[in-house]
Amino acid sequence: MNLFESIKTAISSVLSNKMRTFLTMLGIIIGISSVIMITSIGNGIESMLNEEFSRIGSNIIAIYLKGWGENLKDTEKLRLDDVDIIKNHKNLVFAAPLVSTSGTIEAQRSGATINLYITGTTEDYKYSGKTEILYGRYINGSDYSSKSNVVVIDEWTAKMIFGNSNAVGKSFEIEIGDMDVEVTIVGILKNEDNEMVSLYGQGSAIMPATAVCRIKDTDDVIDTIYAGVNDMSQINKTTKELIKLMEISHRSESGRYGVESYMEQVKSITNSLKMVTYFISFVAAISLLVGGIGVMNIMLVTVTERTREIGIRKSLGATNSNIRTQFMIEACLLSLLGGVIGVILGNIGAIGIGAIIKSYSGMDFTPLASIPAILITVAISSAIGIIFGVYPASKAAKLDPINALRYE
């Protein structure tokens, strides 16, 4: 029996009992489709995060104070005046303070309570990302110097409060701690720049840092300083110089201040996401082992059912190698077919989940199928057929032709 005849016989055997064939492949189908779905969704989320984060730019760094609460002196805290010291560095294109707080607001139409994340900063903060103004203007130097209670909110928040996005000039109250702070809207940010915040039912607002410090009563203490680097090839030198500036300015001991590149944060997040994706994929791939055992089990049943057929073929001159090859092909065919179906269903499932995420979140999410992942999973499914088909095929090849012919 040549190879072509073995393949033809294997296909005929697989198709002769379609339900049993499907149930045999089910473990492999579930395993492969799960891995494809998870990797596609993981790649899609990673791509979306990279795209979202790229809006801020690859040249952004954050200057921060390390070791809060660890023998921290009041003089070591970052303050608004530090921005003026840092922004004069020759390798920086801008520097902006960040001081954050949170509050709640009540939607005027529905009465629902909305959480609001508030960032206190200066007009230079607009250079840290694509803060595209939809209506009105951004906060300016006059707002900063006068500590005005003006605010720039995202389109989603405006719609939630007032029912429409063009709310420039309107006022509303924010409950911050035990205070009710009345603010006036001077600008509306395009919603796409805040979709990650809006996804969790939390609005975002930008106010002058001086106003936020006054509301928090923190004596001009800020959380961090965002800065844009002109020449990233000089980032190491720039980092050391900025840290030295802070140490000298605050008369602080070494190691109190740190500078973190925004791209390092992005890499850290994406690496963590990849690890989670790999782990979940590994767990899902365990079902492939179950599928392989199912293939071996059904092939053992097939050998038993076709014992007399094996005896006839051996009596007609079929060698052990011919018999072994035939049953190995059948096992590989079952695994490969299950792998192909799993890949198809996995991609369909990923597209479906992507559509649900996009529908409910409003985010531009698209699952990304990984060609290497598809090729690897198909190769694994084929390998399963080979590995788990060896024993049944060897058992069939070793059958004594005389005993096989007598088998009922």
Secondary structure by P-SEA (a helix, b strand, c coil): ccaaaaaaaaaaaaaccaaaaaaaaaaaaaaaaaaaaaaaaaaaaaaaaaaaaacccccbbbbbbccccccccccccccaaaaaaaaacccccbbbbbbbcccccccccccbbbbbbbbbbcccccccccccccccccccaaaaaaccccccccaaaaaaaccccccccbbbbbbcccbbbbbbbccccccccccccccccbbbbbccaaaaaaaacccccccbbbbbbccccaaaaaaaaaaaaaaaaacccccccccccaaaaaaaaaaaaaaaaaaaaaaaaaaaaaaaaaaaaaaaaaaaaaaaaaaaaaaacccaaaaaaaaaaaaaaaaaaaaaaaaaaaaaaaaaaaaaaaaaaccbbbbbbbaaaaaaaaaaaaaaaaaaaaaaaaaaaaccaaaaaacc
